[in-house]
């Protein structure tokens, strides 16, 4: 009887569409201690361990200049400063299998995204569990990288319309193909059992490219503390983690660039050694994140912060990881390595009830820490991809019911002034987003 109850609780929590804290993340390993929504037992019995869910996000956006570039849902066309669009249209199917003792043995997920721009897969992965120690799980397929907090925060429950600029650049499309080992107790009682380790091996370029263009694999890991109540802080719920990314891109050219001191000033220095062919250009990141929420009489006050730094390899024109190896006129382009850092800070406050919420966020991303301002010039080999961006976002979220949510959000985007043509002052690219989300 004990095993049957445990198995039922696991599947109920696993397949529920509740707003429980642990259900907000793309790859969280649900355990038997998670909070359950009302009536989930009947859902389990009705769907026989299968859960079908989804959501759509139609929205209207206005940007301060026609044709502006933005990380708020894709660049605007040259003659447009406003648009209606379907930002996301997701359909997801979850399936859990239990053994004779009603213990979870495997879990399967596939999710599609359909918009006016086409249809693509978002998740296609399976996970199996060991049930002797109830500690280990192995995930394989296409799934979210285990790095940081914001990257794994689901778009369906995230308070801001989009992830920050840094999250989108470093972890483009959030997901990648690979295998991941999860080590954590499914009986979270003591503090040791509240630790969780995710360690995975991935292709590297993620969903931004059709195939893996080199044989090198990236290793990603995250050690986290599950959300825990701290009585000494008035019942506040605290969580946090450290993350690491060890990867790179195999150079298919004999030319590499990196920011170095040259004649007393920093520049993009060309290295044309033959040894650069098939040399690994690094993508190494280190990050830490922390979250704390204080319960109010109706709702909560929450703070989040995350900081990431490291080396990022990309191209002259962009600091995004390329989805395909860059080629111009049939010739392999050189890779560019930059030393970066960035962070974000969230402040979330319910306004007298769970239905109304105020959101404020500040984030920055500096793709090249070694240069700034007037030192960023074409003559030194730099481009707009070396500019620092600071963004302040403010918004209001109204949750009408469990299936309907409205978001009104404004981004104040500022790039640093430089000596580059067109970026001597701040470029006009502030963005307003009005979104309706329907989910089931």
Residue pairs with C-beta under 8 A, 6 or more apart in sequence:
3 101
3 102
3 103
4 101
4 102
6 32
6 102
6 103
7 98
7 101
7 102
7 103
7 104
8 41
8 44
8 102
9 32
9 36
10 30
10 31
10 32
10 96
10 103
10 104
10 186
11 44
11 49
11 96
11 98
11 104
12 36
12 40
12 41
12 43
12 44
13 20
13 22
13 23
13 30
13 31
13 32
13 34
13 35
13 36
13 40
14 30
14 51
14 94
14 96
14 104
14 107
15 40
15 43
15 44
15 47
15 49
15 50
15 51
15 94
15 96
16 23
16 36
16 37
16 40
16 43
16 51
17 23
17 37
17 51
17 53
17 402
17 439
17 440
18 35
18 36
18 37
18 40
19 37
19 157
19 402
20 34
20 35
20 36
20 37
21 35
21 227
21 237
22 28
22 30
22 34
22 35
22 226
22 227
23 30
23 34
23 157
24 153
24 154
24 157
25 152
25 153
25 154
26 123
26 143
26 144
26 152
26 153
26 154
26 174
26 175
27 139
27 143
27 144
27 146
27 152
27 180
27 198
28 152
29 137
29 182
29 184
29 186
29 196
31 184
31 185
31 186
31 187
31 188
32 186
32 187
33 187
33 188
33 189
43 51
49 95
49 96
49 97
49 98
50 93
50 94
50 95
51 93
51 94
51 95
52 91
52 92
52 93
52 94
53 92
53 94
53 439
53 440
54 89
54 90
54 91
54 92
54 439
54 440
55 88
55 89
55 90
55 156
55 437
55 438
55 439
55 440
56 86
56 88
56 89
56 90
56 437
56 438
56 439
57 86
57 87
57 88
57 89
57 155
57 435
57 436
57 437
58 84
58 85
58 86
58 87
58 435
58 436
59 73
59 84
59 85
59 86
59 87
59 161
59 433
59 434
59 435
59 436
60 82
60 83
60 84
60 433
60 434
60 435
61 72
61 73
61 82
61 83
61 85
61 431
61 432
61 433
61 434
62 81
62 82
62 431
62 432
63 70
63 72
63 76
63 81
63 82
63 429
63 430
63 431
63 432
64 81
64 428
64 429
64 430
64 431
65 81
65 427
65 428
65 429
66 76
66 78
66 79
66 80
66 81
67 75
67 76
67 77
67 78
67 79
67 80
67 81
68 75
68 76
68 81
68 427
68 428
68 429
69 75
69 76
69 429
70 76
70 413
70 429
70 431
71 162
71 164
71 165
71 168
71 169
72 161
72 162
72 411
72 431
72 433
73 85
73 87
73 161
73 162
73 433
76 83
85 115
85 116
86 115
86 116
87 115
87 161
87 435
88 113
88 115
88 155
89 113
89 114
89 115
90 111
90 112
90 113
90 114
90 122
90 155
90 156
91 111
91 112
91 114
92 109
92 110
92 111
92 112
92 123
93 109
93 110
93 111
94 107
94 108
94 109
95 107
95 108
95 109
96 104
96 106
96 107
96 108
97 104
97 105
97 106
97 107
98 104
98 105
99 105
99 131
101 131
103 129
103 131
104 129
104 131
105 128
105 129
105 131
106 126
106 127
106 128
106 129
107 126
107 127
107 128
107 129
108 125
108 126
108 127
109 123
109 124
109 125
109 126
109 143
110 121
110 123
110 124
110 125
111 121
111 122
111 123
111 124
112 119
112 120
112 121
112 122
113 119
113 120
113 121
113 122
120 207
121 142
121 207
122 142
122 175
122 207
123 141
123 142
123 143
123 144
123 175
124 141
124 142
124 143
125 139
125 140
125 141
125 142
125 143
126 139
126 140
126 141
127 137
127 138
127 139
127 140
128 137
128 138
129 136
129 137
130 136
130 137
134 185
134 186
134 187
135 183
135 184
135 185
135 186
136 181
136 182
136 183
137 181
137 182
138 179
138 180
138 181
138 182
139 179
139 180
139 182
139 200
140 178
140 179
140 180
141 177
142 175
142 176
142 177
142 207
143 175
143 176
143 180
144 151
144 152
144 174
144 175
145 151
145 171
145 174
145 175
145 176
145 200
145 202
145 206
145 220
146 152
146 180
146 198
146 199
146 200
146 220
146 221
146 222
146 243
147 171
147 220
147 222
147 243
147 244
147 245
147 285
147 287
148 167
148 171
148 222
148 241
148 243
148 287
148 289
148 306
148 308
149 241
149 289
149 291
149 304
149 306
150 158
150 163
150 164
150 167
150 289
150 306
150 344
151 163
151 167
151 171
151 174
152 174
153 163
156 437
156 439
159 346
159 348
159 357
159 359
159 395
159 397
159 407
160 346
160 359
160 361
160 393
160 395
160 409
161 395
161 407
161 409
161 433
161 435
162 168
163 174
164 342
164 344
164 361
164 363
164 365
164 391
165 342
165 363
165 365
165 389
165 391
166 308
166 342
166 343
166 344
166 363
166 364
166 365
167 174
167 344
169 312
169 319
169 320
169 321
169 365
169 367
170 285
170 308
170 312
170 321
171 206
172 206
172 207
172 208
172 320
172 321
172 323
173 206
173 207
173 208
174 206
175 206
175 207
176 202
176 203
176 204
176 205
176 206
176 207
176 218
177 202
177 203
177 212
178 200
178 201
178 202
178 203
178 217
179 200
179 201
180 198
180 199
180 200
180 201
181 197
181 198
181 199
181 200
182 196
182 197
182 198
183 196
183 197
183 199
184 193
184 195
184 196
184 197
184 226
185 192
185 193
185 194
187 193
188 194
188 226
191 228
194 225
194 226
194 228
195 223
195 224
195 225
195 226
196 223
196 224
196 225
196 226
197 221
197 222
197 223
197 224
198 220
198 221
198 222
198 224
199 219
199 220
199 221
200 219
200 220
200 221
201 217
201 218
201 219
201 220
202 217
202 218
202 219
202 220
202 247
203 212
203 217
203 218
204 212
204 214
204 216
204 217
204 218
204 247
204 248
204 249
204 283
204 321
205 212
205 213
205 321
205 322
205 323
205 324
206 321
206 323
207 323
208 320
208 321
208 322
208 323
209 322
209 323
209 324
210 323
210 324
213 324
213 325
214 249
214 250
214 252
214 325
215 250
216 247
216 248
216 249
216 250
216 280
217 247
218 245
218 246
218 247
218 248
218 283
219 245
219 246
219 247
220 243
220 244
220 245
220 246
220 247
221 243
221 244
222 241
222 242
222 243
222 244
223 241
223 242
223 243
224 239
224 240
224 241
224 242
225 238
225 239
225 240
225 241
226 239
227 237
227 238
227 239
227 291
228 237
228 238
228 239
229 235
229 236
229 237
229 238
230 236
230 237
230 238
233 292
233 294
234 294
234 295
235 294
235 295
236 292
236 293
236 294
236 295
237 292
237 293
237 295
238 290
238 291
238 292
239 290
239 291
239 292
240 288
240 289
240 290
240 291
241 288
241 289
242 286
242 287
242 288
243 285
243 286
243 287
243 288
243 289
243 308
244 285
244 286
244 287
245 283
245 284
245 285
245 286
245 287
245 310
246 284
247 282
247 283
247 284
248 280
248 281
248 282
248 283
248 284
248 313
249 280
249 281
249 283
249 313
249 321
249 322
249 325
249 335
250 278
250 279
250 280
250 281
251 276
251 277
251 278
251 279
251 280
251 281
251 334
251 335
252 277
252 278
252 325
252 332
253 276
253 277
253 332
253 333
253 334
253 335
254 272
254 273
254 274
254 276
254 277
255 270
255 271
255 272
255 276
255 334
256 270
256 271
256 276
256 279
256 281
256 334
256 335
256 336
256 337
257 268
257 269
257 270
257 271
257 316
257 334
257 335
257 336
257 337
257 381
258 268
258 269
258 271
258 336
258 337
258 338
259 266
259 267
259 268
259 269
259 337
259 338
259 339
259 368
259 370
259 371
260 266
260 267
260 269
262 269
265 375
265 380
266 370
266 371
266 375
266 380
267 380
267 381
267 382
268 336
268 380
268 381
268 382
269 381
270 334
270 381
281 313
281 335
281 337
282 311
282 313
282 337
283 310
283 311
283 312
283 313
283 321
284 310
284 311
285 308
285 309
285 310
285 311
285 312
286 308
286 309
286 310
287 306
287 307
287 308
287 309
288 306
288 307
289 304
289 305
289 306
289 307
290 304
290 305
290 306
291 302
291 303
291 304
292 302
292 303
293 300
293 301
293 302
293 303
293 348
294 300
294 301
294 302
296 350
298 350
298 352
298 353
298 354
299 349
299 350
299 351
299 352
299 353
299 354
299 357
300 348
300 350
301 348
301 349
301 350
302 346
302 347
302 348
302 349
303 345
303 346
303 347
303 348
304 344
304 345
304 346
304 348
305 343
305 344
305 345
305 346
306 343
306 344
307 341
307 342
307 343
308 341
308 342
308 343
309 339
309 340
309 341
309 342
309 369
310 339
310 340
310 341
311 337
311 338
311 339
311 340
312 319
312 321
312 337
312 338
312 340
312 367
313 321
313 335
313 336
313 337
313 338
314 320
314 321
314 322
314 335
314 336
314 338
314 385
315 322
315 326
315 333
315 335
315 336
315 385
316 333
316 334
316 336
316 381
316 383
316 385
317 383
317 385
318 385
319 338
319 340
319 367
319 368
319 385
319 386
325 332
326 332
326 333
326 335
327 333
338 367
338 368
338 386
339 368
339 369
339 370
340 365
340 366
340 367
340 368
340 369
341 366
341 369
342 363
342 364
342 365
342 366
343 363
343 364
344 361
344 362
344 363
344 364
345 361
345 362
345 363
346 359
346 360
346 361
347 359
347 360
347 361
348 357
348 358
348 359
348 360
349 357
349 358
350 356
350 357
350 358
351 357
351 358
354 399
355 398
355 399
355 400
356 396
356 397
356 398
356 399
357 396
357 397
357 398
357 399
358 394
358 395
358 396
359 393
359 394
359 395
359 396
359 397
359 409
360 392
360 393
360 394
360 395
361 391
361 392
361 393
361 394
362 390
362 391
362 392
362 393
363 390
363 391
363 393
364 388
364 389
364 390
364 391
365 388
365 389
366 372
366 388
367 385
367 386
367 387
367 388
368 376
368 382
368 386
371 380
371 382
371 386
372 388
372 416
373 416
373 417
373 418
374 417
374 418
374 419
375 419
376 382
376 386
376 387
376 416
376 418
376 419
376 420
377 418
377 419
377 420
378 419
378 420
378 421
382 418
382 420
383 420
384 420
384 422
384 423
387 415
387 416
387 418
387 420
387 423
388 415
388 416
389 413
389 414
389 415
389 416
390 413
390 414
391 411
391 412
391 413
391 414
392 411
392 412
393 409
393 410
393 411
393 412
394 409
394 410
395 407
395 408
395 409
395 410
396 407
396 408
396 409
397 405
397 406
397 407
397 408
398 405
398 406
398 407
399 405
400 406
402 439
403 438
403 439
403 440
404 436
404 437
404 438
405 436
405 437
405 439
406 434
406 435
406 436
406 437
407 433
407 434
407 435
407 437
408 433
408 434
409 432
409 433
409 435
410 430
410 431
410 432
410 433
411 430
411 431
411 432
411 433
412 430
413 429
413 430
413 431
414 426
415 423
415 426
415 427
417 423
417 424
417 425
417 426
418 424
